């Protein structure tokens, strides 16, 4: 049969089967909306728990930057650790939600795409591969968990790069230019490796659905 452009056929599938596009949008926006709502309520509740004394209110009313800064520092003293702990717990919960939503959404979308291409585009060329494969949710959950771990590792690596760069610019002899020159190559390397590995894991998710492989086989 004549050559088929994967990109062109992908756009055709999106226009002919808009439900496929809506499936991708639905699970992504669901996780995003929950994250935005959770952190909004977290921020509001955190502000509601901050103690503001009369002295703090007086300093804030002066509108002098130095006095306002001292008032804010006094208000936040002792409560910032609880806020960070709550934000960390929210991040863990949202990560679990994203893993589940991404796994279910990816399984539904890729299975629908496979059925569409095998039936409408290739007309049974891959019919022998249409046999029922094991449900890929377990593999997808494992792969998406690795993607979350990879994102966390990238963030920690960026923090480590910043800490390493700060060593060449101590308070006694600050050299911000040298620190920046050291930090930018390290950050650039991290920002290249992270998306590349994430791309491989995202591709492995599609192979896990197509072939019914476990996570390691899909990666290989």
CORGIBEL-V408808 format. One record per residue. N is the residue number from 0. RES is the residue in three letters. D_LAST is the distance of its C-alpha to the last C-alpha in whole Angstrom. Layout:
# CORGIBEL-V408808
n:N res:RES d_last:D_LAST
n:N res:RES d_last:D_LAST
This chain:
# CORGIBEL-V408808
n:0 res:UNK d_last:29
n:1 res:UNK d_last:30
n:2 res:UNK d_last:27
n:3 res:UNK d_last:26
n:4 res:UNK d_last:25
n:5 res:UNK d_last:22
n:6 res:UNK d_last:24
n:7 res:UNK d_last:27
n:8 res:UNK d_last:26
n:9 res:UNK d_last:25
n:10 res:UNK d_last:28
n:11 res:UNK d_last:30
n:12 res:UNK d_last:28
n:13 res:UNK d_last:29
n:14 res:UNK d_last:32
n:15 res:UNK d_last:33
n:16 res:UNK d_last:31
n:17 res:UNK d_last:32
n:18 res:UNK d_last:31
n:19 res:UNK d_last:27
n:20 res:UNK d_last:28
n:21 res:UNK d_last:30
n:22 res:UNK d_last:27
n:23 res:UNK d_last:25
n:24 res:UNK d_last:28
n:25 res:UNK d_last:30
n:26 res:UNK d_last:27
n:27 res:UNK d_last:26
n:28 res:UNK d_last:30
n:29 res:UNK d_last:31
n:30 res:UNK d_last:29
n:31 res:UNK d_last:30
n:32 res:UNK d_last:34
n:33 res:UNK d_last:33
n:34 res:UNK d_last:32
n:35 res:UNK d_last:35
n:36 res:UNK d_last:38
n:37 res:UNK d_last:37
n:38 res:UNK d_last:37
n:39 res:UNK d_last:40
n:40 res:UNK d_last:42
n:41 res:UNK d_last:41
n:42 res:UNK d_last:42
n:43 res:UNK d_last:46
n:44 res:UNK d_last:46
n:45 res:UNK d_last:45
n:46 res:UNK d_last:48
n:47 res:UNK d_last:50
n:48 res:UNK d_last:50
n:49 res:UNK d_last:51
n:50 res:UNK d_last:55
n:51 res:UNK d_last:57
n:52 res:UNK d_last:60
n:53 res:UNK d_last:63
n:54 res:UNK d_last:63
n:55 res:UNK d_last:60
n:56 res:UNK d_last:61
n:57 res:UNK d_last:64
n:58 res:UNK d_last:62
n:59 res:UNK d_last:59
n:60 res:UNK d_last:63
n:61 res:UNK d_last:64
n:62 res:UNK d_last:61
n:63 res:UNK d_last:61
n:64 res:UNK d_last:57
n:65 res:UNK d_last:58
n:66 res:UNK d_last:59
n:67 res:UNK d_last:57
n:68 res:UNK d_last:54
n:69 res:UNK d_last:56
n:70 res:UNK d_last:56
n:71 res:UNK d_last:53
n:72 res:UNK d_last:52
n:73 res:UNK d_last:54
n:74 res:UNK d_last:53
n:75 res:UNK d_last:49
n:76 res:UNK d_last:50
n:77 res:UNK d_last:49
n:78 res:UNK d_last:47
n:79 res:UNK d_last:44
n:80 res:UNK d_last:42
n:81 res:UNK d_last:42
n:82 res:UNK d_last:41
n:83 res:UNK d_last:38
n:84 res:UNK d_last:37
n:85 res:UNK d_last:38
n:86 res:UNK d_last:35
n:87 res:UNK d_last:33
n:88 res:UNK d_last:33
n:89 res:UNK d_last:33
n:90 res:UNK d_last:30
n:91 res:UNK d_last:28
n:92 res:UNK d_last:29
n:93 res:UNK d_last:28
n:94 res:UNK d_last:25
n:95 res:UNK d_last:25
n:96 res:UNK d_last:26
n:97 res:UNK d_last:24
n:98 res:UNK d_last:21
n:99 res:UNK d_last:23
n:100 res:UNK d_last:24
n:101 res:UNK d_last:21
n:102 res:UNK d_last:19
n:103 res:UNK d_last:22
n:104 res:UNK d_last:23
n:105 res:UNK d_last:19
n:106 res:UNK d_last:19
n:107 res:UNK d_last:23
n:108 res:UNK d_last:22
n:109 res:UNK d_last:19
n:110 res:UNK d_last:21
n:111 res:UNK d_last:24
n:112 res:UNK d_last:22
n:113 res:UNK d_last:21
n:114 res:UNK d_last:24
n:115 res:UNK d_last:26
n:116 res:UNK d_last:24
n:117 res:UNK d_last:24
n:118 res:UNK d_last:28
n:119 res:UNK d_last:30
n:120 res:UNK d_last:28
n:121 res:UNK d_last:26
n:122 res:UNK d_last:29
n:123 res:UNK d_last:27
n:124 res:UNK d_last:25
n:125 res:UNK d_last:22
n:126 res:UNK d_last:24
n:127 res:UNK d_last:23
n:128 res:UNK d_last:20
n:129 res:UNK d_last:22
n:130 res:UNK d_last:22
n:131 res:UNK d_last:22
n:132 res:UNK d_last:18
n:133 res:UNK d_last:18
n:134 res:UNK d_last:19
n:135 res:UNK d_last:16
n:136 res:UNK d_last:18
n:137 res:UNK d_last:17
n:138 res:UNK d_last:13
n:139 res:UNK d_last:14
n:140 res:UNK d_last:17
n:141 res:UNK d_last:14
n:142 res:UNK d_last:12
n:143 res:UNK d_last:16
n:144 res:UNK d_last:17
n:145 res:UNK d_last:14
n:146 res:UNK d_last:16
n:147 res:UNK d_last:19
n:148 res:UNK d_last:19
n:149 res:UNK d_last:17
n:150 res:UNK d_last:20
n:151 res:UNK d_last:23
n:152 res:UNK d_last:21
n:153 res:UNK d_last:22
n:154 res:UNK d_last:25
n:155 res:UNK d_last:26
n:156 res:UNK d_last:25
n:157 res:UNK d_last:28
n:158 res:UNK d_last:30
n:159 res:UNK d_last:30
n:160 res:UNK d_last:30
n:161 res:UNK d_last:33
n:162 res:UNK d_last:35
n:163 res:UNK d_last:34
n:164 res:UNK d_last:36
n:165 res:UNK d_last:39
n:166 res:UNK d_last:39
n:167 res:UNK d_last:41
n:168 res:UNK d_last:43
n:169 res:UNK d_last:45
n:170 res:UNK d_last:48
n:171 res:UNK d_last:50
n:172 res:UNK d_last:49
n:173 res:UNK d_last:47
n:174 res:UNK d_last:45
n:175 res:UNK d_last:43
n:176 res:UNK d_last:42
n:177 res:UNK d_last:41
n:178 res:UNK d_last:39
n:179 res:UNK d_last:38
n:180 res:UNK d_last:37
n:181 res:UNK d_last:35
n:182 res:UNK d_last:33
n:183 res:UNK d_last:32
n:184 res:UNK d_last:30
n:185 res:UNK d_last:28
n:186 res:UNK d_last:28
n:187 res:UNK d_last:27
n:188 res:UNK d_last:24
n:189 res:UNK d_last:23
n:190 res:UNK d_last:23
n:191 res:UNK d_last:21
n:192 res:UNK d_last:18
n:193 res:UNK d_last:18
n:194 res:UNK d_last:18
n:195 res:UNK d_last:15
n:196 res:UNK d_last:13
n:197 res:UNK d_last:14
n:198 res:UNK d_last:13
n:199 res:UNK d_last:10
n:200 res:UNK d_last:10
n:201 res:UNK d_last:13
n:202 res:UNK d_last:11
n:203 res:UNK d_last:8
n:204 res:UNK d_last:12
n:205 res:UNK d_last:13
n:206 res:UNK d_last:10
n:207 res:UNK d_last:11
n:208 res:UNK d_last:14
n:209 res:UNK d_last:14
n:210 res:UNK d_last:13
n:211 res:UNK d_last:13
n:212 res:UNK d_last:10
n:213 res:UNK d_last:10
n:214 res:UNK d_last:9
n:215 res:UNK d_last:6
n:216 res:UNK d_last:5
n:217 res:UNK d_last:6
n:218 res:UNK d_last:4
n:219 res:UNK d_last:0
